Amino acid sequence: MSWGVLDILSAPEWSEFTERFSKRYGFSYYKKPRFLVDENVGEKAVQFLKEMNCNVKGVWAEGLCGKSDEQIVRLARKEKRIILTHDTDFIDERLYPLKLCHGVVVLPHASQSHSALEPLFTDFIHFIKPGAGFVHQAKMRISENGIWDITYLGFEGRKIQKIIQLRKDGVTTLVLKHEIKK
């Protein structure tokens, strides 16, 4: 499939979308995102996010080091936090269905140096910082080459998959848009 520009909503369409979002989920699309950093991502990520003015907790502060993924998911759901992890188990639909998920982002492993991954992480934070709605009930996997594979629940309860890449000029490009029926 060829690359195409991601559809941009008009101002009235966007207003209608954010209103529907707020009614359906009980919070504003623009709510500041809250993060829960898994132990495999590391405490440096917590510090980095704090420096970027993000609301963040590490599993260390919650006494969840070495605990089960289920306990991490439970806390993230209770506190409406987006899990940042390297663990692909969190995006396994059989283990953690989308409808029970507040948000999960699987970051690439640091086969490159941590400094090489910093721009990917920074792009991600800048992209979602305006609103947690972007990753609500979504599972996202970011690859080392900057491709984001996002699966989320649409308003009608259908799973939607989008694969995107941010261009250097900051414009989001759509690679694949795929809707999966229930």
C-alpha positions in Angstrom: 0.0 0.0 0.0 1.3 3.4 -0.9 1.8 6.4 1.5 -0.9 8.9 1.7 -1.5 12.1 3.8 -3.5 11.5 6.9 -7.0 13.0 6.8 -7.3 16.2 8.7 -10.7 17.1 10.2 -12.2 20.5 9.6 -12.7 22.7 12.7 -16.5 21.8 13.0 -15.7 18.0 12.5 -12.9 18.2 15.2 -15.3 20.0 17.6 -17.9 17.3 17.0 -15.3 14.6 17.5 -14.0 16.0 20.8 -17.5 16.5 22.1 -18.4 12.8 21.3 -15.2 11.7 22.9 -16.0 13.6 26.1 -19.5 12.2 26.3 -18.4 8.6 25.6 -15.4 8.4 27.9 -16.2 11.0 30.6 -13.1 13.2 30.2 -11.8 15.7 27.8 -9.8 14.6 24.8 -7.4 17.4 25.8 -6.8 16.1 29.3 -3.1 16.1 30.1 -1.7 12.6 29.6 -0.6 10.6 32.6 2.1 8.0 32.3 3.2 4.8 34.1 6.7 3.8 33.2 7.4 0.0 33.2 10.7 -1.1 34.9 12.1 -2.3 31.5 12.1 1.3 30.2 14.1 2.6 33.1 14.1 5.3 35.6 15.8 7.7 33.2 12.5 7.8 31.2 10.6 9.0 34.3 13.1 11.8 34.8 13.0 12.7 31.1 9.2 12.9 31.2 9.3 15.0 34.4 11.7 17.4 32.6 9.1 17.7 29.8 6.4 18.6 32.4 4.6 15.3 32.1 2.5 13.7 34.9 4.5 10.4 35.3 5.1 7.6 37.8 7.5 4.7 37.6 6.6 1.2 38.8 9.3 1.6 41.4 7.4 4.3 43.2 4.4 2.1 43.3 6.1 -1.0 44.6 5.4 -2.8 41.4 9.0 -3.8 40.4 9.0 -7.5 39.6 5.2 -7.7 39.9 2.9 -9.1 37.3 1.8 -7.3 34.2 -1.8 -7.6 35.4 -1.0 -5.5 38.5 0.6 -2.8 36.3 -2.4 -2.8 34.0 -4.8 -2.6 37.0 -3.0 0.4 38.4 -2.8 2.1 35.0 -6.5 1.6 34.4 -7.4 2.8 37.9 -5.3 6.0 37.6 -6.0 6.4 33.9 -2.3 6.2 33.0 -0.7 5.3 29.7 1.8 2.4 30.2 5.2 3.0 28.6 7.0 -0.3 28.1 9.2 -2.5 25.9 7.1 -5.5 26.8 4.9 -6.6 23.8 2.7 -8.7 26.1 0.8 -5.6 26.9 -0.4 -5.3 23.3 -1.6 -8.9 23.2 -5.3 -8.6 22.7 -6.0 -12.0 24.3 -4.2 -11.0 27.5 -5.3 -7.3 27.7 -8.3 -6.4 25.5 -8.5 -2.9 24.2 -11.8 -2.2 26.0 -10.1 -2.8 29.3 -7.0 -0.7 28.4 -6.4 3.0 29.2 -3.5 3.1 26.8 -0.2 1.2 26.1 2.8 2.4 24.2 5.5 -0.2 23.4 8.8 1.7 22.7 11.6 0.2 20.7 14.4 -1.6 22.6 17.6 0.3 22.8 19.5 -1.8 20.3 20.7 1.7 19.3 22.0 3.9 22.1 19.5 5.6 24.4 20.5 8.9 22.8 19.5 7.6 19.3 16.0 6.7 20.6 15.5 10.1 22.4 14.2 11.8 19.2 11.5 9.1 18.8 10.5 9.5 22.4 10.5 13.3 22.2 8.4 13.2 19.0 5.9 10.9 20.7 5.6 13.1 23.8 5.1 16.3 21.7 2.5 14.6 19.5 0.3 13.3 22.4 1.0 16.0 25.0 -2.0 18.2 23.8 -4.4 15.4 24.8 -4.6 12.0 26.4 -7.5 11.2 24.1 -5.0 10.3 21.3 -4.0 7.1 23.2 -7.2 6.3 25.2 -8.1 2.7 24.6 -5.2 2.4 22.2 -2.2 0.2 21.9 0.7 1.7 20.1 4.0 0.2 19.0 6.8 2.6 17.9 9.6 1.1 15.8 13.2 2.2 15.8 12.6 3.8 12.3 9.8 5.9 13.7 6.8 4.0 12.3 3.9 4.0 14.7 1.4 1.1 14.6 -1.7 2.1 16.5 -4.8 0.0 17.2 -7.7 1.6 19.0 -11.4 1.3 19.5 -13.6 3.6 17.4 -16.8 5.1 18.7 -18.8 2.2 17.3 -16.6 -0.3 19.1 -14.7 -1.4 16.0 -11.0 -1.8 16.1 -9.1 0.5 13.9 -5.5 0.2 12.9 -3.4 3.1 11.6 0.3 3.0 10.8 1.8 6.4 10.6 5.2 8.1 10.5 6.0 11.6 11.4 8.0 13.5 8.7 10.8 15.8 9.6 8.5 18.8 8.9 6.1 17.5 11.6 3.4 16.4 9.2 1.9 13.0 9.9 1.8 10.7 7.0 -0.6 7.8 6.8 0.9 4.5 5.7 -2.0 2.2 6.1 -5.5 2.6 7.5 -7.3 -0.6 8.2 -10.6 -1.2 10.0 -11.2 -4.5 11.7 -14.9 -5.3 12.2 -16.0 -6.8 15.5 
